[in-house]
Amino acid sequence: MAPMLRLYNTLTREKAPFAPIDPTHVRMYACGPTVYDAAHIGNARPIIVFDLLFRLLRHLYGEAHVTYARNVTDVDDKINARAAERGITIRELTDGTLAAFHGDIRDLGVLMAEDVNVPGERPRFIEPRATDHITEMHTIIEGLVASGHAYVAEGHVLFDVPSMPDYGALSKRPLDEMESGARVEVAPYKRSPLDFVLWKPSKPGEPSWPSPAGIAEPGRPGWHIECSAMSWKHLGKTFDIHAGGLDLIFPHHENEVAQSRCCFSTDVMANVWLHNGFLQVEGQKMSKSLGNFVTLREVLKDWPGEVVRLAMLKTHYRQPIDWTVRGLEEAAKMIDRWYGIVGDVTAGPEAPASVVEPLLDDLNTAAALAELHRLDDPATLKAGAGLLGLLAGTKSAREDKAIAAAGVDVAAVEAAIEARRAARAAKDWPASDRARDALAAMGVTVKDNKDGTTIWTVSP
């Protein structure tokens, strides 16, 4: 029997034991990127946090018994505008942006389909695209119209919010408060200000598909319907965990719940809802107007991916995180220290209980990292860090990568070290100093060991 995992559920506002619907098939969904521009550092937080949860669930229930779906939004107003601005097709924009996103998150140690899926077996990681699920969207929309939870008006299909008595259960907002405080589109064809779009007409030049519900003109889906369609297709009408950023609780996740529950007549869409906290940069909200808007790719040019990952994991996922250079520097020192311990160990035993147990308490990463600091056995440290997606390589491989990135001429370094060794043996101190200066000029630091050997590293 798997150890008891406890998670904070946004739906109930309490931390409770996690009990999967089917322990042989744990199912999890997370809202992924809208692929219109480079991901920013805030986008990386849910990717890293829920990758950690995926790893933990695989550890607890078995790698073949967990399915994770993280969607891609590839139809959106921002996508249409950006493609037109660049003079390229929407597909060219979304394919290129998604490829860049994949490159970035691979650097963060995020598990991808090629890492976990096994040919001939049920997929363990799925990355569904909205535009591949128009048929499923039609089915849900037409089901909602037939049951009286949606209506057609002026080429639109809208969800009738007052038709769902407990709408607002996830965000805990009463209807009158939502009507007075929500930013909603005002339209004369709406029955209620809170009614939201399931399907709408396409403007000239926008992507379009045949419309559902008897609408003659082609159109395109609203934002919220895509996640209901994709989670249903790949995880079922009801599944275990739905995750995303805190900003998605209302209206996106609230509307997902409404669509799915009213279409399929279920009590819940997902049993557990997880939401990560916001990110700010150096104590301020990240904003292009403040000049502190940082893309993930920009960060990864200056910092190794596992340093970025560790800097994220140091703060509990539900708490706000302050993204600072100091935090990255501290993470880099921690990574260096750990690699110094694990050396070239390539694999370890199963992750130690001392690291697993804090993660069972709603992903208490700070406590898990504190336990890693107490480990001094290379294999055990390697295994514990591996559960958090850290220390995936070896010390030598990491140094080789740093050498390659720095453009160091290895042959020239070795020749200078040999010249320095010979000069020191001959007590030719001026020649030894010249060799040392040559190494420094190449960006290399040397260290003489007690056994007479010399090791070198690229200077920080």
Order of alpha helices (4+ residues) and beta strands (2+ residues): beta-beta-beta-alpha-beta-alpha-alpha-alpha-beta-alpha-beta-beta-alpha-beta-beta-alpha-beta-alpha-beta-beta-beta-alpha-alpha-beta-alpha-alpha-alpha-alpha-alpha-alpha-alpha-beta-beta
